[in-house]
Amino acid sequence: MLFPQLLLTLLLLLFCCFAPGFLFVRRLPWSGLEKLCGSVALSLILLWLAVWGIYVIAPSAQPVAYFGIVALCAAAALFVWRDAVALFRIPRVRSALAGFGFLLAWTLAILCIIRVYSGAIWSGDWLEHFQRTLYFLHHFPKDTPVYGDYLLPARPPMMNVLAAFFLGVTADRFEIFQLVFAFFNLLLFLPCCLAIPVVARVRRVRVLPLVAIFAMNPAVMQNATYTWTKSLTAFFVIFAVCLYLAGWRKRDGLRMSGAFACLAAGLLVHYSAGPYVAFFTLHYLLVVWRTRPHKWRELAGVAVVSGVLIATWFGWSVAALGTKATFASNTSITASQQYEGNNFQKIAGNLFDSFVPAILQDPAKVHLYDQPYTPAMLRDHAFTIYQTNVIFSMGLIGGPLVIWFVISAFRSGKLRGAERTFWLWMIGFIVVVGIAVVGERDYFGVGHLTLIPMEVLGLTLLSTQFFRRRWIAFAILAGCALDFAFVFFHARIQNLENTAQHRYFAGMSVNDGHFLIGMAGPESMGGGSWRNWFAKRQPQLCMEWLQAEEQYRPGDPTLEAGRADLREAMRDKLAEDQKYFHGWYAAHGGQVGFLGDAFGQGTLPSALLLAAAAWILWTLAKMAPAANVPQVAVKPKSSQARRKR
C-alpha cells in the first residue's frame, strides 16, 4: 500500500505546488524561470493561507476541506494546462525542471538507503518536525508539548502545516512525510537556476554543473534528506534576492512586493530568514525607496502583503498561546537567556568556529566522537566539518574555490557601483548578524543555521565557473567526487541496523544488579546515533526490555531494586507516546517507518546512486573546456608568392 500512496503524494505535490500560483503568474511580463519560481512560491503561500485558515476557523471540516483544496488545485491545473505547456517548452525552464527531477530521484535513492538518521550529536529534530506535523494534522490540544519539550511557537509552522495537508490526503506515515519534506527542501534548486546570471555574468546558462554540485554536496543532501525546514526557507530567500534585484533594476513594484512576500513566507518556514528580512528592509528603506517612481504606493504594497502574511501566524499564536510564548520561546532567545558567559565573546567565538574547524584548533578534539565502531567515529568528524563550517559546507575543494571567486569578483572591477555595494554589504551583514543571532555557544560552528542561502548561492557561483578554464572544471569535478564519497559513506552508515551478527545499537544489559540501557558494545554507535535509533522504535523497545527483564532470573532478590528502576524508566518512556503523539506510535506498530526500511540491507539504491554519480561525473568531464593550445604564429605568404601559385 505504501508505494501507491507515495505515487499519489508525488502527483499531488507536482500540481498543488505549481498550478494555483501559475494561474495568477502566467500573464505577467516575467521570464520563464521567474514564472516557474513565482508559481511555486505563490502556490505554497496560497496553500498555507487555505490550510491554515481551515485549521483556525473550521477545524472540524479539515479532512473534507483538504480534498476540496485538491479539487481546486486540479481545476487550476486543467485551466492553465495550455499556458503550462508553453512555459515548459522554454529551454531554461525545461533544463531547470529536468535538473530538479534528477535531484529528487537522487535524493529518494539516498532516502531508500537510510534506516536511522545519524551524524555527530544531531538527534531529535527529524522527529520533532514530524510531531509538529501530526499536531496540525490531528488538531492536538493547544497545550500538547512539542517533542523535546519545546513550546509550539519555538519554530514557525508553515512547512509543517503544508506537510499536514499532503499527509491528510494520503496517510499519516513517516515515509510519506520524508517524501514531502525532500520535495520541499529541493525546491531551492529552482531559484538557484534563476540566479545563475545574477551571481555571474555568463553568456550561456547551463544547469548540469549545478545539478552535480548540489547532488554531491553533503550539506545540501543532509538538508534534503533530514526532515527539517531550512532549505525551503532558502528557496524563498534566494527567489527574493532575484526578484529584489530585478525589481530594483527595472523599477518594477510587483517584483519588489513579491520579494518581500517571499521573505515573509521564508520567515513562516524558519526563523533563520530573520537576518535576510532585516537586511532587505534596511537596504530598501535607506538605498532604494527614495528613487522609486511610485514610492509610497510601492511601500504600502510591500508592507501590506508581507505584514498580512506574517500576521496569519503571529496573530493566531498571540491570541491562542500568549505573547510571551509567541515571542520568547524561540530557541535563539531561550538559548541566549541560558548562556551565562559574555555575549560578545559568544558571538566572536561562534564566528571564529564557523570558519575554522574545531579539530584544527585543538588536536585533542580528535577523540570527541570516540566510539567502538570506528567508521561511525570518522563519519562524525567529517560530518561536523561539512555541516557547520561556512567554507567547507560548500565542499572541501569547492568551498575554498568559492571564496577565491568571490574575492576575485570584487577585485576585478566587474561589479560596480550600487550592485557591488549591495553584494558587499549583504555578505558582510548576513554573515555577522546571521551568526550573532544564534543563541547558544556552539564550538563546532553555526554555518548550518542562518547561512544556508548564502552557501547555496556560493555553490551557484561555483557552477558558473565550470566552463571558464579546464583546470577549474577538473578541480570542481575532483571536489564533487570527494564530496560524494562522504555523501555515500554517510548514507551507508545510516543504513546500519542491528542483525544477528552485528549489534551497532546497544540494547539492555545487566551489571552489578542494575539493568542498563545503551551500554556500548564492541561495535556500537553512540551519541546522537543511538538516540535516533531509540526514538525510531521507542515504545516497541521499551516493551521488549520490560519483557526481557521479567524473564531474566525471576525471583532473584538482588535484582529487585534494579527491576523497579527499569520499570519506572520504561513507564515514563512509554507515556511519551500519549504525551507527545497522542497514541500515534501505538497505532503504527510502536515504531516509525523509514523509506529505507522497505529495502533493508539491499544494495539496489546504493548501486543506482553509484551509477548515477559515475554518469554525471563522466558527462561533465566530457563537457569540460578544452586545454588552451599555444597558437603558433604563421607568417603570411607574400602576394607575389600567391600569384605564382
Buried (B, 14 or more C-beta within 10 A) or exposed (E): EBEEBBEBBBEBBEBBBBBBBBBBBBEBEBBBBBBBBBBBBBBBBBBBEBBBEBBEEEEEEBEEBBEEBBEBBBEBBEBBEEBBEEBEEBEBBBBBBEBBEBBBEBBBBBBBBBBBBBBBBBBBBBBBBBBBBBBBBBBBEEEBBBBBEBBBBBBBBBBBBBBBBBBBBBBBBBBBBBBBBBBBBBBBBBBBBBBBBBBBEBEEBBBBBBBBBBBBBBBBBBBBBBBBBBBBBBBBBBBBBBBBBBBBEEBBBBBBBBBBBBBBBBBBBBBBBBBBBBBBBEBBEEBBBEEBEEEEEBBEBBEEBBEEBBEBBBEBBBEEBBEEBBEBBBBBBBBBEEEEEEEEEBBEBBBEBBBBBBBEEEEEBEEBBEBBBEBBBBBBBBBBBBBBBBBBBBBBBBBBBBBEBBEEBEEEEEBEEEBBEBBEBBBEBBBEBBBBBBBBBBBBBBBBBBBBBBBBBBBBBBBBBBBEBEEBBBBBBBBBBBBBBBBBBBBBBBBBBBEEEBBBBBBBEBEEEEBBBBEBBEBBBBBBBBBBBBBBBBBBBBBBBBEBBEEBEEEEEEBEEBBEEBBEBBEEBBEBBEEBBBEBBEEBEBBBBBBBBBBEEEEEBBEBBBEBBEEBBEEBEEEBBEEEEEEEEEEEEEEEEEEEE
